[in-house]
């Protein structure tokens, strides 16, 4: 076992001669609107419209476009593009896909992309809505339009002609920022990032819960809760690579994260392909970056063995050494990413009296351990678990504090955790209630939740595998004394679940969401469209910053029965 001293910075760059890889890159035409040449009797290409989920990034973008049009009294027809012409006529495509200068960014989307209005090249009376990644409100820039949709176009940021007053490029710490799609906010002070995320939550409810807003049923959106760490916090990364289907590569493919177009506004490393070649990620934890360097070195040797592209798991694993790090041995079933000598790389860190030994796991089936606010959690490396441990104590304490129900002295208090996973909220909230019932569709998660409860000495929790949509028929706790935690996937809850939740009538509901747009939709449906939803009020809504430097924000909404 090799031991690496704790890193001084969020991540140390991999230098030439120390595992750095310098691949040969080939430029590729990635335009999805590339027109076909005119030929006799050629069938016209048609734009295939897709059904869009309103809570998806594409669906939310439509709300955001409608908002800027309404504010400027511009109609939908005023921004329509000749999509058929772009697909079938090279001359029209050439006019659409052009460089445009003096573009002023007027808004920022929830995906942290700039929105602007530019002149339509075919009709000066009309406008085009353009998306500009890495631009922020107030920037004046030069762009290159490369892709056309019916009511907006996509572009690359070429040059910032006049920066926004909010822009502070000296804050940028990543040599890939401006090309890698992982981060969007590094040029903004952290307080500004938090405010933009508050607006994302606010806009989510304005767009997806407009009736609640009109009815005065929504509280003011609270300030976004900051992450204790703004860099070096991600305990899981999944770099990937692509391989062509019909030809054999003669050079090592790039390994990293997807690129965001082909911007030129700042010099970046990482090559020119659709996958940015990443040697370090400054939002990853130190051991994750050690693992990345190890796996890149191994990939240099092994890439020819792959028949198709793949994703590499990098997951932090923490163990406690009671005496010294040397008391921990990594057996064949609990391996980690290895250094050049074949030893598992570890970083030793002190947390009070404990010595924490961190390794980087690459096997999706390996059991890993994390320590959150005095609790120990084990789970499969490939299963879901929150990726920012620094903010989890704050979140779990906030959730626990909002589970309390006014009741008579001596009355018990119950908790139902409807999407419990490996037991994070069930177990951390168990001390404040008399009984916990956790449910999850994954039998694997229930197995770990049960073991985690035993490991932490939690005896008042039981866990059930099954659909969350069917749990309330079997819950025997009195609803007047029961709180419910909801923490669904990005798609949110379905109407069957929300109707059953309404029929059960719990005293309180705490809705934790990684997609505030589906959360807003669900809460409006619950309050206005279920049998007993009218008995509830929304006490509070606020965001939690699980992913600093990115546009992502988690939402926590608290509902109580009136």
C-alpha positions as CSV (number, residue, x, y, z in Angstrom):
1,X,0.0,0.0,0.0
2,X,1.3,3.4,-0.9
3,X,0.5,6.4,1.2
4,X,0.0,9.9,-0.2
5,X,0.2,12.9,2.2
6,X,-2.9,15.1,2.3
7,X,-3.0,17.4,-0.7
8,X,-2.4,21.1,-0.1
9,X,-4.8,22.1,-2.8
10,X,-8.1,20.8,-4.1
11,X,-6.2,18.9,-6.8
12,X,-2.7,18.6,-8.0
13,X,-2.1,18.8,-11.8
14,X,-0.6,15.8,-13.4
15,X,2.7,17.0,-14.9
16,X,4.5,15.8,-18.0
17,X,6.5,12.7,-17.1
18,X,4.2,11.9,-14.2
19,X,1.4,10.1,-16.0
20,X,0.4,13.0,-18.3
21,X,-0.9,11.9,-21.7
22,X,-0.5,13.8,-24.9
23,X,-2.9,12.3,-27.4
24,X,-3.2,13.2,-31.1
25,X,-6.6,14.8,-31.7
26,X,-8.5,14.9,-34.9
27,X,-11.0,17.7,-35.6
28,X,-14.5,16.5,-36.4
29,X,-17.5,18.3,-37.8
30,X,-20.1,18.0,-35.0
31,X,-22.8,20.2,-36.6
32,X,-26.2,18.5,-36.4
33,X,-27.7,20.9,-38.9
34,X,-25.2,20.2,-41.7
35,X,-27.3,20.4,-44.9
36,X,-27.2,18.0,-47.7
37,X,-26.2,19.1,-51.1
38,X,-29.0,19.7,-53.6
39,X,-29.6,16.7,-55.8
40,X,-32.3,15.9,-58.3
41,X,-35.3,14.1,-56.9
42,X,-33.8,14.1,-53.4
43,X,-36.3,13.8,-50.6
44,X,-36.5,16.8,-48.4
45,X,-35.2,16.4,-44.8
46,X,-37.8,17.2,-42.2
47,X,-37.3,18.5,-38.6
48,X,-38.6,15.9,-36.2
49,X,-40.2,17.6,-33.3
50,X,-40.0,15.7,-30.0
51,X,-42.3,15.6,-27.1
52,X,-40.5,17.5,-24.4
53,X,-41.0,17.0,-20.6
54,X,-41.6,20.5,-19.2
55,X,-39.3,19.7,-16.3
56,X,-36.4,18.7,-18.5
57,X,-33.7,21.1,-19.5
58,X,-35.3,21.5,-23.0
59,X,-38.7,22.0,-21.5
60,X,-37.5,24.6,-19.0
61,X,-35.7,26.4,-21.8
62,X,-39.0,26.9,-23.5
63,X,-40.4,28.6,-20.4
64,X,-37.3,30.9,-20.3
65,X,-37.6,31.8,-23.9
66,X,-41.3,32.7,-23.5
67,X,-40.4,34.8,-20.5
68,X,-37.8,37.0,-22.4
69,X,-40.3,37.3,-25.3
70,X,-43.1,38.4,-23.0
71,X,-40.9,41.0,-21.3
72,X,-40.1,42.5,-24.7
73,X,-43.5,42.1,-26.3
74,X,-42.1,39.8,-29.0
75,X,-44.4,37.1,-30.4
76,X,-43.4,33.5,-31.0
77,X,-43.8,34.0,-34.8
78,X,-41.2,36.9,-34.6
79,X,-38.4,34.4,-33.7
80,X,-39.3,31.4,-35.9
81,X,-36.5,30.0,-37.9
82,X,-36.6,28.5,-41.4
83,X,-35.7,25.1,-40.2
84,X,-36.6,23.3,-43.4
85,X,-34.4,25.7,-45.4
86,X,-31.5,25.2,-43.0
87,X,-31.8,21.4,-43.4
88,X,-32.2,21.4,-47.2
89,X,-30.5,24.5,-48.7
90,X,-26.8,25.1,-48.2
91,X,-27.2,28.8,-49.0
92,X,-29.8,29.3,-46.2
93,X,-27.7,27.2,-43.8
94,X,-24.7,29.4,-44.5
95,X,-26.6,32.5,-43.7
96,X,-27.9,31.1,-40.5
97,X,-24.7,29.6,-39.3
98,X,-22.4,32.6,-39.1
99,X,-20.4,34.8,-36.8
100,X,-22.3,37.6,-35.0
101,X,-20.6,40.4,-33.1
102,X,-21.8,42.8,-30.4
103,X,-24.2,40.3,-28.9
104,X,-25.5,41.4,-25.5
105,X,-26.5,38.7,-23.0
106,X,-29.9,39.6,-21.5
107,X,-30.6,36.6,-19.3
108,X,-29.1,33.4,-17.8
109,X,-30.9,30.1,-18.2
110,X,-31.3,27.6,-15.3
111,X,-28.5,25.7,-17.1
112,X,-26.3,28.8,-16.7
113,X,-26.2,29.6,-20.4
114,X,-26.5,33.1,-21.7
115,X,-29.6,34.1,-23.7
116,X,-29.6,36.9,-26.3
117,X,-31.6,38.3,-29.2
118,X,-29.9,38.7,-32.6
119,X,-31.2,39.8,-36.0
120,X,-32.6,37.1,-38.3
121,X,-30.2,36.9,-41.3
122,X,-33.1,36.3,-43.8
123,X,-35.6,38.8,-42.4
124,X,-34.4,42.0,-40.6
125,X,-37.9,42.5,-39.1
126,X,-37.5,39.2,-37.1
127,X,-35.2,38.2,-34.3
128,X,-33.5,35.0,-33.2
129,X,-33.1,33.7,-29.7
130,X,-29.5,32.5,-29.2
131,X,-28.0,30.4,-26.5
132,X,-24.4,31.3,-25.6
133,X,-22.7,28.8,-23.1
134,X,-20.2,30.4,-20.7
135,X,-21.6,33.9,-21.2
136,X,-23.4,35.7,-18.3
137,X,-25.9,38.5,-18.1
138,X,-24.4,41.8,-19.2
139,X,-21.6,40.3,-21.3
140,X,-21.2,41.7,-24.8
141,X,-19.6,39.1,-27.0
142,X,-18.8,37.7,-30.4
143,X,-20.4,34.3,-31.2
144,X,-20.6,31.7,-33.9
145,X,-24.0,30.2,-34.6
146,X,-23.7,26.5,-35.5
147,X,-27.1,24.9,-34.9
148,X,-30.7,25.9,-35.6
149,X,-33.9,24.9,-33.8
150,X,-37.4,26.1,-34.7
151,X,-37.4,28.9,-32.1
152,X,-33.8,29.3,-31.1
153,X,-30.2,28.8,-32.2
154,X,-27.1,27.5,-30.5
155,X,-23.7,29.1,-30.6
156,X,-20.1,29.0,-29.4
157,X,-18.6,31.9,-27.4
158,X,-15.7,33.3,-29.5
159,X,-14.7,36.4,-27.7
160,X,-15.9,38.6,-24.8
161,X,-15.8,42.2,-26.2
162,X,-17.1,43.8,-23.0
163,X,-17.4,41.8,-19.8
164,X,-20.4,41.9,-17.5
165,X,-19.8,43.8,-14.2
166,X,-20.5,40.4,-12.5
167,X,-17.7,38.6,-14.4
168,X,-14.4,38.0,-12.6
169,X,-12.3,35.7,-14.8
170,X,-9.5,35.9,-12.3
171,X,-11.5,33.5,-10.1
172,X,-11.3,30.8,-12.7
173,X,-9.0,28.0,-11.4
174,X,-9.6,25.3,-14.0
175,X,-7.5,24.9,-17.2
176,X,-10.5,23.3,-18.9
177,X,-13.1,25.8,-17.9
178,X,-14.8,27.3,-21.0
179,X,-14.7,24.0,-22.9
180,X,-15.6,21.3,-20.4
181,X,-19.3,21.0,-19.8
182,X,-18.9,20.1,-16.1
183,X,-18.7,23.7,-14.6
184,X,-20.5,26.9,-15.6
185,X,-20.0,29.4,-12.8
186,X,-16.3,29.6,-12.0
187,X,-16.1,33.2,-13.3
188,X,-18.6,34.3,-10.6
189,X,-18.1,35.1,-6.9
190,X,-19.6,32.4,-4.8
191,X,-22.2,34.7,-3.3
192,X,-23.4,35.5,-6.9
193,X,-23.5,31.8,-7.7
194,X,-25.8,31.3,-4.7
195,X,-28.1,34.1,-5.8
196,X,-28.4,32.7,-9.3
197,X,-29.4,29.4,-7.8
198,X,-32.0,31.1,-5.7
199,X,-33.4,32.6,-8.9
200,X,-33.4,29.1,-10.5
201,X,-35.6,27.8,-7.7
202,X,-37.8,30.9,-7.9
203,X,-38.2,30.6,-11.7
204,X,-39.0,26.9,-11.4
205,X,-42.0,27.6,-9.2
206,X,-43.0,30.6,-11.5
207,X,-42.9,28.3,-14.5
208,X,-44.1,25.0,-13.1
209,X,-46.4,26.1,-10.3
210,X,-47.9,29.3,-11.7
211,X,-51.4,28.6,-10.1
212,X,-49.8,28.5,-6.6
213,X,-48.1,31.8,-7.4
214,X,-51.3,33.5,-8.5
215,X,-53.2,32.1,-5.5
216,X,-50.6,33.4,-3.1
217,X,-49.8,29.9,-1.8
218,X,-46.0,30.1,-2.2
219,X,-43.6,31.6,0.4
220,X,-40.7,33.7,-0.5
221,X,-37.8,31.5,-1.8
222,X,-35.2,31.4,0.9
223,X,-31.5,32.1,0.4
224,X,-29.5,29.2,-1.1
225,X,-27.6,27.3,1.6
226,X,-23.9,27.4,0.8
227,X,-21.6,24.4,0.6
228,X,-18.7,24.4,3.2
229,X,-16.4,23.4,0.3
230,X,-16.5,25.2,-3.1
231,X,-13.7,23.1,-4.6
232,X,-12.4,19.6,-4.0
233,X,-15.8,18.3,-2.8
234,X,-17.0,15.8,-5.3
235,X,-16.6,12.2,-4.1
236,X,-17.6,10.7,-7.4
237,X,-16.6,11.4,-11.0
238,X,-17.3,9.3,-14.1
239,X,-14.9,10.2,-17.0
240,X,-15.7,8.5,-20.3
241,X,-14.3,8.0,-23.7
242,X,-15.8,7.3,-27.2
243,X,-14.7,4.9,-29.9
244,X,-15.9,5.1,-33.6
245,X,-18.1,2.2,-34.7
246,X,-16.7,1.5,-38.1
247,X,-13.0,2.3,-38.0
248,X,-10.0,1.5,-35.8
249,X,-8.3,4.3,-34.0
250,X,-4.5,4.6,-34.3
251,X,-4.3,7.0,-31.4
252,X,-5.6,6.9,-27.8
253,X,-9.1,8.4,-27.5
254,X,-9.6,11.4,-25.2
255,X,-10.7,10.5,-21.7
256,X,-12.7,13.0,-19.6
257,X,-16.0,14.9,-19.8
258,X,-18.1,16.2,-22.7
259,X,-17.1,19.4,-24.4
260,X,-19.5,22.3,-24.7
261,X,-19.2,23.1,-28.4
262,X,-16.1,24.6,-29.8
263,X,-15.6,27.9,-27.9
264,X,-12.4,30.0,-28.4
265,X,-13.1,32.8,-25.8
266,X,-10.2,31.5,-23.5
267,X,-7.2,29.3,-24.0
268,X,-8.0,25.8,-22.5
269,X,-6.3,22.4,-22.4
270,X,-8.1,19.2,-23.3
271,X,-7.9,19.0,-27.1
272,X,-10.6,19.6,-29.7
273,X,-12.7,16.4,-29.7
274,X,-16.2,16.0,-28.3
275,X,-14.7,14.6,-25.1
276,X,-12.3,17.0,-23.2
277,X,-9.1,15.2,-22.2
278,X,-9.1,15.8,-18.4
279,X,-6.0,15.1,-16.3
280,X,-7.5,16.8,-13.1
281,X,-10.8,18.0,-11.9
282,X,-10.7,20.8,-9.3
283,X,-14.1,20.1,-7.9
284,X,-13.2,16.4,-7.3
285,X,-11.7,15.4,-3.9
286,X,-7.9,14.9,-3.7
287,X,-8.2,11.1,-3.7
288,X,-10.5,11.2,-6.7
289,X,-7.8,13.1,-8.6
290,X,-5.2,10.6,-7.6
291,X,-7.5,7.9,-8.9
292,X,-8.0,9.8,-12.1
293,X,-4.2,10.0,-12.7
294,X,-3.9,6.3,-12.0
295,X,-6.7,5.3,-14.3
296,X,-5.5,7.6,-17.1
297,X,-2.1,5.9,-16.9
298,X,-3.7,2.5,-17.1
299,X,-5.9,3.6,-19.9
300,X,-2.9,4.5,-21.9
301,X,-1.9,0.8,-21.9
302,X,-5.4,-0.7,-22.1
303,X,-7.5,1.4,-24.5
304,X,-6.9,-0.9,-27.5
305,X,-8.6,-3.7,-25.7
306,X,-12.0,-1.8,-25.8
307,X,-14.4,-2.4,-28.6
308,X,-16.7,0.5,-27.8
309,X,-16.7,3.6,-25.6
310,X,-17.0,3.2,-21.8
311,X,-17.3,5.1,-18.6
312,X,-14.8,4.8,-15.7
313,X,-16.0,5.0,-12.1
314,X,-14.0,7.0,-9.6
315,X,-15.7,6.8,-6.2
316,X,-14.2,7.9,-2.9
317,X,-14.0,5.2,-0.1
318,X,-13.3,6.2,3.5
319,X,-12.1,3.9,6.3
320,X,-11.1,4.7,9.9
321,X,-7.7,3.6,11.2
322,X,-7.8,3.2,14.9
323,X,-4.0,3.3,15.4
324,X,-2.4,4.2,12.1
325,X,-3.1,4.0,8.4
326,X,-0.9,0.9,8.2
327,X,-3.5,-1.1,10.2
328,X,-5.8,-1.1,7.2
329,X,-5.3,-3.7,4.6
330,X,-6.9,-3.8,1.2
331,X,-7.8,-7.3,0.2
332,X,-8.7,-8.6,-3.3
333,X,-12.4,-7.9,-2.7
334,X,-11.8,-4.3,-1.6
335,X,-9.3,-3.0,-4.1
336,X,-8.8,0.6,-5.1
337,X,-7.1,2.5,-7.9
338,X,-3.5,1.6,-8.0
339,X,-0.2,3.5,-8.5
340,X,2.6,2.6,-10.9
341,X,4.0,0.1,-8.4
342,X,0.7,-1.7,-8.2
343,X,-0.2,-0.5,-4.7
344,X,-3.6,0.9,-3.7
345,X,-3.2,4.7,-3.6
346,X,-4.5,6.3,-0.3
347,X,-4.6,9.7,1.3
348,X,-4.5,9.9,5.1
349,X,-6.6,12.6,6.7
350,X,-7.3,13.5,10.3
351,X,-10.8,14.3,11.5
352,X,-10.5,15.0,15.2
353,X,-9.3,11.9,16.9
354,X,-9.9,9.7,13.9
355,X,-7.4,8.9,11.2
356,X,-9.3,8.6,7.9
357,X,-7.8,6.6,5.1
358,X,-9.3,7.5,1.7
359,X,-9.0,5.4,-1.5
360,X,-10.5,5.6,-4.9
361,X,-12.8,2.8,-6.0
362,X,-13.3,1.8,-9.6
363,X,-15.4,-1.3,-9.3
364,X,-19.1,-0.5,-9.3
365,X,-19.9,-3.6,-7.1
366,X,-17.4,-2.8,-4.4
367,X,-18.9,-1.7,-1.1
368,X,-17.7,1.7,0.0
369,X,-18.1,3.6,3.3
370,X,-18.8,7.2,4.1
371,X,-19.1,9.0,7.5
372,X,-21.8,11.6,7.8
373,X,-22.3,13.6,11.0
374,X,-21.3,10.8,13.3
375,X,-23.1,8.1,11.2
376,X,-21.5,5.4,9.1
377,X,-23.0,4.4,5.7
378,X,-22.1,1.6,3.4
379,X,-23.4,1.2,-0.2
380,X,-22.3,-0.2,-3.5
381,X,-20.0,2.2,-5.4
382,X,-22.2,2.1,-8.4
383,X,-25.4,2.9,-6.5
384,X,-26.6,6.5,-5.8
385,X,-25.3,8.3,-2.8
386,X,-24.9,12.1,-2.5
387,X,-21.5,13.3,-3.9
388,X,-20.8,16.3,-1.6
389,X,-20.1,15.1,1.9
390,X,-19.3,18.5,3.2
391,X,-22.9,19.8,2.9
392,X,-24.7,16.6,4.0
393,X,-24.6,17.3,7.8
394,X,-26.2,20.7,7.1
395,X,-28.9,19.1,4.9
396,X,-29.7,16.3,7.2
397,X,-29.9,18.6,10.2
398,X,-32.2,20.9,8.3
399,X,-34.5,18.0,7.3
400,X,-34.6,16.7,10.8
401,X,-35.5,20.1,12.3
402,X,-38.5,20.3,9.9
403,X,-40.0,16.9,10.9
404,X,-41.3,18.0,14.3
405,X,-45.0,18.0,14.8
406,X,-47.0,19.9,17.5
407,X,-48.4,17.2,19.7
408,X,-49.4,16.4,23.3
409,X,-46.8,15.5,25.8
410,X,-46.0,11.8,25.6
411,X,-47.4,11.4,22.1
412,X,-45.0,9.4,19.8
413,X,-43.6,10.8,16.5
414,X,-43.3,8.7,13.4
415,X,-41.4,9.1,10.1
416,X,-41.9,7.6,6.7
417,X,-39.0,7.9,4.3
418,X,-40.6,7.3,0.9
419,X,-37.4,7.0,-1.3
420,X,-35.0,5.9,1.4
421,X,-32.0,4.6,-0.7
422,X,-29.3,3.3,1.7
423,X,-30.9,5.1,4.6
424,X,-29.3,8.6,4.7
425,X,-32.4,10.5,6.0
426,X,-34.0,7.6,7.8
427,X,-31.0,6.9,9.9
428,X,-29.9,10.5,10.6
429,X,-33.5,11.4,11.6
430,X,-34.1,8.3,13.7
431,X,-33.0,10.0,17.0
432,X,-35.8,12.5,16.8
433,X,-38.6,10.1,16.2
434,X,-40.0,7.0,17.8
435,X,-40.3,4.9,14.7
436,X,-39.0,5.1,11.1
437,X,-40.3,3.2,8.1
438,X,-38.1,3.5,4.9
439,X,-39.1,2.2,1.5
440,X,-37.3,2.0,-1.8
441,X,-37.8,0.2,-5.1
442,X,-34.2,-1.2,-5.0
443,X,-33.8,-4.3,-3.0
444,X,-30.1,-3.7,-3.0
445,X,-30.7,-0.3,-1.4
446,X,-33.0,-1.8,1.3
447,X,-30.4,-4.4,2.1
448,X,-27.8,-1.6,2.7
449,X,-30.3,0.6,4.6
450,X,-31.1,-2.3,7.0
451,X,-27.4,-3.0,7.5
452,X,-26.6,0.7,8.0
453,X,-29.3,0.9,10.7
454,X,-27.7,-2.0,12.5
455,X,-24.2,-0.6,12.1
456,X,-25.3,2.7,13.7
457,X,-27.3,1.1,16.5
458,X,-30.6,2.3,15.1
459,X,-33.3,0.0,16.4
460,X,-36.4,2.0,15.6
461,X,-36.1,1.8,11.8
462,X,-37.6,-0.8,9.5
463,X,-37.1,-0.9,5.7
464,X,-39.4,-2.2,3.0
465,X,-38.6,-2.9,-0.7
466,X,-41.4,-1.9,-3.0
467,X,-42.8,0.9,-5.1
468,X,-43.2,4.1,-3.1
469,X,-46.5,4.6,-4.9
470,X,-48.0,1.7,-3.0
471,X,-46.6,2.1,0.5
472,X,-49.3,4.1,2.3
473,X,-51.8,1.2,2.3
474,X,-49.5,-0.8,4.5
475,X,-48.4,2.1,6.8
476,X,-49.9,1.6,10.3
477,X,-48.7,4.8,11.9
478,X,-51.3,7.5,12.7
479,X,-51.1,10.2,10.1
480,X,-51.6,13.0,12.6
481,X,-48.3,12.0,14.2
482,X,-46.3,11.1,11.1
483,X,-44.0,13.1,8.9
484,X,-43.0,12.0,5.4
485,X,-39.7,12.6,3.6
486,X,-39.8,12.5,-0.2
487,X,-36.5,12.3,-2.1
488,X,-37.3,11.0,-5.6
489,X,-35.2,10.8,-8.8
490,X,-35.0,13.8,-11.2
491,X,-38.4,12.8,-12.8
492,X,-40.1,13.5,-9.5
493,X,-43.3,11.8,-8.2
494,X,-46.1,10.5,-10.3
495,X,-49.8,11.3,-9.7
496,X,-50.5,7.9,-8.2
497,X,-48.0,8.5,-5.4
498,X,-49.2,12.1,-4.8
499,X,-52.8,11.0,-4.6
500,X,-51.9,8.2,-2.1
501,X,-49.9,10.7,-0.1
502,X,-52.9,13.0,0.0
503,X,-55.2,10.2,1.1
504,X,-52.8,9.3,3.9
505,X,-52.8,12.9,5.2
506,X,-49.4,13.1,7.0
507,X,-48.9,16.0,9.4
508,X,-45.8,17.2,7.6
509,X,-44.0,16.5,4.3
510,X,-40.4,17.4,3.6
511,X,-39.7,17.2,-0.2
512,X,-36.0,17.0,-1.1
513,X,-35.3,17.2,-4.8
514,X,-32.4,17.2,-7.3
515,X,-34.7,18.8,-9.8
516,X,-36.6,21.8,-8.5
517,X,-38.7,22.0,-11.7
518,X,-40.3,18.5,-11.1
519,X,-40.6,19.4,-7.4
520,X,-42.6,22.6,-8.3
521,X,-44.8,20.7,-10.6
522,X,-45.5,18.0,-8.0
523,X,-46.3,20.4,-5.2
524,X,-48.8,22.3,-7.4
525,X,-50.5,19.0,-8.3
526,X,-50.5,17.9,-4.7
527,X,-52.0,21.1,-3.3
528,X,-54.5,21.8,-6.1
529,X,-55.4,18.4,-7.7
530,X,-55.5,15.8,-4.9
531,X,-58.3,15.0,-2.6
532,X,-56.8,16.5,0.6
533,X,-54.1,18.7,-0.9
534,X,-56.1,21.8,0.0
535,X,-55.4,21.1,3.7
536,X,-51.7,21.8,3.2
537,X,-49.6,24.9,3.1
538,X,-46.1,25.4,1.8
539,X,-44.1,26.6,4.8
540,X,-40.7,27.1,3.1
541,X,-38.7,26.5,0.0
542,X,-35.0,26.9,-0.4
543,X,-32.0,25.6,-2.4
544,X,-29.0,23.8,-1.1
545,X,-25.7,24.1,-3.1
546,X,-24.5,20.5,-3.5
547,X,-22.5,21.4,-6.6
548,X,-20.6,24.7,-6.4
549,X,-19.2,26.1,-9.7
550,X,-22.1,24.3,-11.5
551,X,-25.7,25.3,-12.3
552,X,-27.1,22.5,-10.2
553,X,-29.2,23.2,-7.1
554,X,-31.1,20.9,-4.8
555,X,-34.4,22.1,-3.5
556,X,-36.0,21.4,-0.1
557,X,-39.7,22.3,0.4
558,X,-41.5,21.9,3.7
559,X,-45.3,21.3,3.7
560,X,-47.6,21.2,6.8
561,X,-51.2,20.2,7.2
562,X,-53.2,23.2,8.3
